Amino acid sequence: MIMDKTNRIILVGIAILTLGVMSCNKNVYDEEKHEELIRYQSPVDSVDQQHEWRLSSTRTYSLSIDAGSDIKKVMLLTSNPLTDRTAEIMTQREISREQKINLSASVPYLLTELYAALVDSKGNYYVTSANSDDTAISFADATVGKPLAAPTPLTYTYIFEENFPEAGDYDFNDLVLRLSQERTGEKEVTFRVTLAAVGADKQIAFAIRLIGYRFQDIDSVKTPDEHTFNENVPEPFRQLIPSNDLLVQGRNKEAVLNIFAHAQYATGDDITNEYGTYTKKKYNVTREYTDNTPIVPVVTKTFVVYFNKSTGLNNLTFDMIDPFIITEYNGAKMETHLTEYNDAQTLYEYNTPKFKDLPWALRIPSRYFSYPLEGCEIGFKKKGYMFGAYMTKGHSFGEWAEDHKNFLDWYLYPTSSEVWD
């Protein structure tokens, strides 16, 4: 099976190179042939052509704030902070008086009940619950108390394949990041980025596009400790995002956060650099430690974005940020986005295939998502046969790929022998 998988990857790669995917002569590129090759490599029989590869969506709630003039903050949470230490904040904002406000949040599809809380100056929480499909939330029957633990921001896991526009090997561990965002001031949003794994053979850069915000809408971007992921990256390896600034301007004058230019260096590992080449390693993707597959502590960096105005920040959800990777392919710089942003071409211009099949990036609504180990497909389902990192019948990745409306809990059912824990 391993030899067969390797041969398929080589075959697809050669065929796409022959097609000239990145050729300046657009007549050389045959999209139908490209689609055929991608589907040949696909680990599932068929893909739901209505698939958006989403496990959460933005919802807006109207909240009536009537619990007293001492209320300082309002938040939406995944569970009740008075009874659950693991409650996560989906969104929050400061308030100064009684009012009716609208809040938007990225809500996981599996979350059928959410909690809203008002927080006063003494740290008391006024908590109420609501169906996640409701549009109006009232605090008339709120329960008052102290949280068991301070709630933390909801964290999503982003997993990437490095081979766009070629088919990947579908282990989705070429780059694994945990990402949270938190409204920390009237004009301030804090992003926390954790680099969990690097399973790529090639150099990968990472950036975040702030959808709907222009470069000039941002006053500044800072790291509280003045340390970044790029500190150890030699200049010759910064070509994917040449700027040293934390904020760069996209092709359409959009605001883009420059997170790191080289994933291997971003781990903080001591990488050998000889004559312009670097030692290629894969981090936290195998359980056996070797010189080329080391196990290292995860690295977290904090980025504080200061906006010029507070306009729109109440609605800044995960659907308004576009984390993407940059790689080189056939002499061109390519961006790999979530499917809904596949045409973004934020920093570079390139050909974007229009057909739908398996994605090159996924956003998982969990900070604890167990990503596949190196060489383990995320889910294989062909001719009734299933294997892979998420293969539990009735809760599998392959079934979700074939039916986007069902099997939405697949990411909660890992095959323990094939995932990183």
C-alpha positions in Angstrom: 0.0 0.0 0.0 2.8 2.4 0.8 4.6 1.7 -2.5 1.3 2.1 -4.3 0.6 5.4 -2.6 4.1 6.7 -3.5 3.8 5.7 -7.1 0.4 7.5 -7.3 1.9 10.7 -5.9 4.8 10.6 -8.4 2.5 9.9 -11.3 0.2 12.7 -10.4 3.1 15.1 -9.9 4.7 14.3 -13.2 1.4 14.5 -15.1 0.6 18.0 -13.7 4.0 19.2 -14.4 3.6 18.0 -18.0 0.3 20.0 -18.1 2.2 23.1 -17.2 -0.2 24.2 -14.4 1.8 27.4 -13.8 2.7 28.1 -17.4 2.2 31.6 -18.7 0.6 30.0 -21.7 -2.9 29.4 -20.4 -3.7 27.1 -23.3 -1.3 24.6 -22.0 -3.2 24.0 -18.8 -6.0 21.5 -19.1 -8.3 21.9 -16.0 -10.3 18.8 -16.8 -7.2 16.7 -16.9 -6.0 18.3 -13.7 -9.3 17.4 -12.0 -9.1 13.9 -13.2 -5.6 13.5 -11.8 -6.6 15.0 -8.4 -9.6 12.7 -8.2 -7.5 9.7 -9.0 -5.3 10.5 -6.0 -8.3 11.2 -3.8 -8.7 8.8 -0.8 -12.5 8.8 -1.1 -14.8 7.4 -3.8 -16.7 10.6 -4.4 -16.9 14.1 -3.0 -20.1 16.1 -2.3 -19.9 18.8 -4.9 -21.8 21.1 -2.5 -19.1 20.7 0.1 -17.7 23.9 1.6 -15.5 22.0 4.0 -16.8 23.9 7.0 -17.5 22.8 10.6 -18.7 26.1 11.9 -20.4 29.3 10.7 -20.9 32.9 11.7 -24.1 33.7 13.6 -25.3 37.0 15.0 -27.2 37.4 18.3 -29.1 40.3 19.7 -28.5 40.7 23.5 -30.6 42.7 25.9 -28.4 44.0 28.6 -30.6 44.6 31.6 -28.6 43.3 34.6 -27.5 46.7 36.1 -25.2 49.6 35.4 -22.1 47.9 36.8 -21.7 45.6 33.9 -18.3 45.9 32.2 -18.2 43.1 29.7 -20.4 40.7 27.7 -19.4 37.4 26.2 -20.6 34.4 24.3 -19.3 31.0 25.5 -19.2 27.4 24.5 -20.4 26.2 27.9 -21.4 27.5 31.4 -18.4 29.0 33.1 -20.1 28.6 36.5 -20.0 24.8 36.2 -17.4 24.1 33.5 -13.7 24.9 33.8 -13.2 24.4 30.1 -15.7 27.1 28.9 -14.3 29.0 25.9 -15.1 32.5 24.8 -16.4 32.7 21.2 -16.6 36.5 21.3 -16.6 39.3 23.8 -16.7 43.1 24.1 -16.6 45.8 26.8 -19.8 47.7 27.5 -20.4 50.9 29.6 -24.2 51.0 30.1 -27.4 49.2 29.7 -28.1 48.6 26.0 -29.2 46.3 23.3 -26.3 45.1 21.2 -25.5 42.6 18.4 -22.6 40.2 18.7 -21.4 37.8 16.0 -19.4 34.7 16.6 -18.1 31.7 14.7 -20.2 28.8 16.2 -19.3 25.2 15.7 -22.0 23.2 14.0 -22.0 20.6 16.9 -22.7 23.3 19.5 -26.5 23.3 19.9 -26.5 25.3 23.1 -24.4 28.3 23.9 -24.0 30.5 27.0 -24.0 34.3 27.3 -22.4 36.1 30.3 -22.3 39.6 31.6 -19.4 40.4 33.8 -19.4 43.2 36.4 -16.6 45.1 38.0 -16.3 42.6 40.9 -15.9 39.6 38.6 -19.4 38.3 39.0 -20.9 36.5 36.0 -24.6 36.8 35.1 -25.0 33.7 32.9 -27.9 32.6 30.7 -28.2 29.9 28.0 -29.8 29.8 24.6 -30.2 27.6 21.6 -27.4 28.3 19.1 -30.1 28.8 16.4 -31.8 31.6 18.5 -31.2 35.1 17.4 -32.2 36.9 20.6 -30.7 36.4 24.1 -32.2 37.8 27.3 -30.6 37.9 30.8 -33.9 38.1 32.6 -33.4 34.7 34.3 -29.6 34.8 34.5 -27.7 32.8 37.2 -25.1 34.8 39.1 -21.8 33.5 40.4 -18.1 33.3 40.0 -16.6 31.2 37.2 -14.8 28.0 38.2 -11.8 29.2 36.0 -11.3 32.2 33.8 -12.6 31.3 30.4 -10.1 31.3 27.5 -10.7 32.2 23.9 -12.1 29.6 21.6 -9.2 28.0 19.7 -9.4 26.5 16.2 -6.9 24.1 14.7 -5.8 24.8 11.1 -4.2 21.9 9.1 -2.6 22.3 5.7 -1.3 20.2 2.8 1.8 21.6 1.2 1.4 20.4 -2.4 -1.2 22.8 -3.9 -2.1 22.7 -6.8 -1.0 19.0 -6.9 -2.8 16.4 -4.9 -1.5 15.9 -1.4 -0.9 12.8 0.6 -3.8 13.8 2.7 -2.2 13.4 6.1 -2.9 17.1 6.7 0.2 17.6 9.0 2.4 19.6 6.7 1.6 22.6 8.9 -0.6 22.4 12.0 -1.5 25.6 13.9 -3.7 26.4 16.8 -5.2 29.9 16.5 -7.3 32.0 18.8 -8.5 35.6 18.5 -9.8 37.8 21.4 -11.2 41.3 21.6 -8.9 42.8 24.2 -9.8 46.5 23.8 -12.1 48.9 22.0 -9.8 49.0 19.0 -7.7 46.0 19.8 -7.7 42.3 18.8 -5.2 39.8 20.1 -4.2 36.7 18.0 -2.4 33.8 19.6 -0.7 31.4 17.2 0.7 28.1 18.3 2.9 26.2 15.9 2.1 22.5 16.7 3.7 20.5 13.9 5.6 20.8 10.6 5.5 17.8 8.4 6.5 19.5 5.2 9.4 18.7 2.9 9.5 22.3 1.5 9.7 25.7 2.9 6.3 27.0 4.2 5.4 30.6 5.2 2.3 31.6 7.1 0.2 34.7 7.1 -3.3 35.9 8.1 -5.5 38.1 5.9 -7.9 40.3 7.7 -10.9 40.1 5.4 -12.6 43.5 4.8 -9.8 45.5 6.5 -7.3 47.6 4.5 -3.7 48.0 5.3 -4.4 51.6 6.3 -7.2 50.6 8.7 -4.5 49.2 11.1 -2.5 51.5 13.3 0.1 48.9 14.3 0.8 45.2 15.1 3.0 44.3 18.1 4.1 41.3 20.0 4.0 42.0 23.8 7.4 40.4 24.5 8.9 41.8 21.2 9.7 38.3 20.0 8.5 36.8 16.8 8.6 33.5 14.9 11.0 35.1 12.4 13.9 35.9 14.7 16.1 33.0 13.6 15.2 33.0 9.9 18.3 33.9 7.8 17.6 36.6 5.2 18.0 34.2 2.2 15.0 32.2 3.5 12.6 35.1 3.9 11.7 35.3 0.2 8.2 33.9 0.6 7.3 37.0 2.7 10.3 39.3 2.2 9.2 42.0 4.6 10.3 42.0 8.3 7.2 43.9 9.3 4.4 42.2 11.2 1.9 44.0 9.0 2.2 43.8 5.2 -0.1 45.1 2.4 -1.8 42.6 0.1 -2.3 42.9 -3.6 -5.7 44.5 -3.1 -4.4 46.8 -0.3 -5.7 44.4 2.3 -4.2 44.1 5.8 -2.1 40.9 6.1 -0.3 39.7 9.3 3.2 38.4 8.6 3.4 35.5 11.1 6.4 33.6 9.8 8.5 33.1 6.7 9.9 29.6 7.3 8.1 27.0 9.4 11.1 24.9 10.3 13.0 27.9 11.7 9.8 29.1 13.5 9.9 26.0 15.7 13.0 27.5 17.3 15.1 24.4 16.4 18.8 24.9 15.6 18.8 24.2 11.9 22.0 23.6 9.9 22.4 26.0 7.0 25.1 25.2 4.6 25.8 27.0 1.3 22.2 28.4 1.1 20.5 25.1 1.9 19.0 24.0 5.2 18.5 20.6 6.9 15.0 19.5 6.2 13.3 18.1 9.2 9.7 17.2 10.2 8.5 18.2 13.7 6.0 16.4 15.9 4.6 14.1 13.2 6.1 10.8 14.2 6.3 9.1 17.6 9.9 8.0 17.0 12.5 10.7 17.6 15.3 10.9 15.0 17.6 13.7 13.9 15.2 14.4 11.0 11.9 13.8 12.8 12.5 15.6 16.2 9.9 16.0 18.8 9.9 19.6 20.1 7.8 21.8 22.4 5.1 23.7 20.7 5.7 27.4 20.3 3.1 30.2 20.9 3.4 33.8 19.8 1.0 36.6 20.6 0.2 39.3 18.0 -1.8 42.4 19.1 -3.5 44.3 16.3 -4.3 47.9 17.0 -7.1 49.2 14.6 -7.6 52.9 13.8 -11.3 52.6 14.5 -13.5 50.1 16.4 -16.0 49.9 13.5 -16.8 46.3 12.6 -14.8 44.7 15.4 -18.0 43.4 17.1 -18.4 41.3 14.0 -14.8 40.1 13.6 -15.2 36.3 13.6 -13.1 33.4 12.4 -14.9 33.7 9.1 -13.4 37.2 8.7 -9.8 36.0 9.0 -8.0 34.0 6.3 -5.0 32.1 7.6 -3.0 30.8 4.6 0.3 29.3 3.7 2.8 30.2 1.0 5.0 27.7 -0.9 6.9 27.6 -4.1 5.7 25.4 -7.0 7.3 25.2 -10.4 9.0 28.5 -10.0 6.0 30.4 -8.7 4.8 31.4 -5.3 1.5 29.7 -4.4 -1.0 30.4 -1.6 -3.0 27.6 0.0 -6.2 28.9 1.6 -9.4 27.4 3.0 -11.8 26.5 0.2 -14.0 29.5 0.7 -11.0 31.8 0.2 -9.3 29.8 -2.6 -9.4 32.7 -5.1 -8.0 35.2 -2.7 -4.5 35.5 -4.3 -3.6 37.8 -1.4 0.1 38.4 -1.9 0.8 36.6 -5.2 -1.0 36.0 -8.5 -1.4 32.4 -9.8 -3.8 30.1 -11.5 -6.6 28.8 -9.3 -8.4 25.5 -10.3 -12.1 26.0 -10.2 -13.2 22.4 -9.7 -14.2 21.1 -6.2 -12.6 18.1 -4.6 -10.7 17.4 -1.4 -9.3 20.7 0.1 -5.7 21.5 0.9 -6.6 23.2 4.2 -9.2 22.6 7.0 -10.3 24.5 10.0 -11.3 22.3 13.0 -13.3 23.9 15.9 -11.1 22.4 18.6 -7.8 23.2 20.2 -7.4 19.5 21.0 -7.8 18.1 17.5 -5.5 15.1 17.0 -3.9 15.5 13.6 -2.7 12.5 11.6 0.8 11.1 12.0 3.2 11.3 9.0 2.0 9.0 6.2 -1.5 8.4 7.7 -4.3 9.6 5.5 -6.9 11.6 7.3 -9.5 9.2 6.1 -9.7 6.6 3.3 -13.0 5.3 2.0 -13.1 3.6 -1.3 -15.2 0.6 -2.6 -16.6 0.1 0.9 -13.1 -0.2 2.5 -12.1 2.3 5.2 -8.9 3.1 7.0 -7.0 6.2 8.2 -6.8 8.6 11.1 -10.6 9.2 11.1 -12.3 6.1 9.9 -15.0 5.2 12.5 -18.1 4.1 10.6 -20.9 6.7 11.1 -18.3 9.2 12.3 -15.6 9.2 9.6 -13.9 11.8 7.4 -14.7 9.8 4.3 -18.4 9.8 5.0 -18.3 13.6 5.7 -16.5 14.1 2.4 -19.3 12.4 0.6 -22.1 14.1 2.5 -21.4 17.6 3.8 -24.6 17.8 5.9 -23.9 14.7 8.0 -21.1 13.1 9.9 -20.1 16.5 11.3 -18.6 15.0 14.4 -15.9 13.0 12.6 -13.1 15.0 14.2 -14.1 13.7 17.6 -13.4 10.0 16.6 -9.6 9.6 15.9 -7.9 6.2 15.4 -5.5 6.4 18.3 -2.7 4.6 16.6 -2.7 7.0 13.6 -2.9 10.4 15.3 -0.6 12.7 17.3 -1.9 13.0 20.9 
